[in-house]
């Protein structure tokens, strides 16, 4: 079982920055694929960024060049640095962890943190 606790959301003006953090429990963090998802009102949850256990990163096109995902395995924490924020980035952001048991995948989710970008 993996428990995830997010922090760092809030209200920011367009063009500003925020850094989200997600702390994970357990001793298997380094083997997890970590990601950030977001869900805006009336929209489906979408993957924003992910980082594999080997450090490979992936971003949705809309945040490429503005957001950076990183992980600190010593602290069991994944971060999402968000720069040049836009009103359309407003959403609840969720931390996600993926653990593989052979070919079986288990997903774990944080409680979500609200990010609001004002114009």
N, C-alpha and C positions, 0 to 999 in steps of 0.2 A: 504494500500500500504506500502511495506517495501523497503527501499533503502539500498543498501549494498556498502560499500567502502572498498576495500582491500588495504593493504600496506605491505611492508616488503620483497618483492621479490628481486632478484638480482643474481649476479654471485658469485659462491663459489667453492672452490676446493673440490674434493672428500674427504670425511671424515669430512668436516666442518659442520657448523650448520647455520640455518636461522630460524627466527620466523616470521610467517605471522600473520597479524591482520586483522580483518574484523569488521568494525563498522556499526551498524544497526540503522536506524532511527525508530522513533515511540516508543510507550509505551508498546508494547506487546512482547518485546524481550524475556522475561522470559518464555513465552508460546510457543516459536518457537523451532522446531527441526533445529539445525544448522549443517552444514556439509561443508567439503572441497572436491572438485572434482579437477581432473587434466586432461589435454588433451595434449598429445605429438603429434608432427607432424605425420600425417598419421594414427593416432590411435583414437579410440573412447574415449569419455570422460568417466572417471571412478571415482567412489566414493573412496576417500582416507580414510576419517574418518568422523564420525558424533557423535553428542552428543544430547541427548534428553533434554527436559525441566527438567526432573528429574535427569539428570546427568549421564545417561547410555551412555557409549561410545562404538563405534564400529570402527574397523580398517580393511582395506584390508590386506591380509596376507603379502604382500610385504613390508609393512611399520611397521608391528607389532614389538614392541620393540625399534623402532627408532624414531617414530613420536608420539607426544602427543597432543591431542585436549583438549582444556579447554574453559570455558566460564566465563565471569564476568558479571552477570546480572545487577550490579550497573552501569557498564560502557557501557552496550549494545554492548559488544564486545566478539567475539570468536577468539581464537588463535590456531595456529598450530605450535608447536615447532618441528622442523625437525633436528634431529641429525644424525651423521654418514651418511651423504648424499652420494648418488651414482650417477654416470652419468645417469643411467636409471631413476632417479627421475626428470630429466629435462623435464619441461612441463610448460604450462600455468595453474596456479592454480586459481580456481574459488570458491568463497564463495557462499554457498547456504542456503536459509532459507525456511522452509516448514511451512505453516500455514494451519490448518484444520478449516474449517467452517462446523461443523457437519461431514458429510461423504465426503465433497468436499475438495480436496487438492489444494492449490495454492503454486507454487514454485516461488521464487525470486532469482535473480542472481546478483553477482557483475560483474565488468567489466573485471576481471582477472588480475593476476600479474605473470610476467615471472620469473621462477626459472631455472637457468642454472647451472649445476654442471659439472665442467671440470675434466678430468682425469689426 
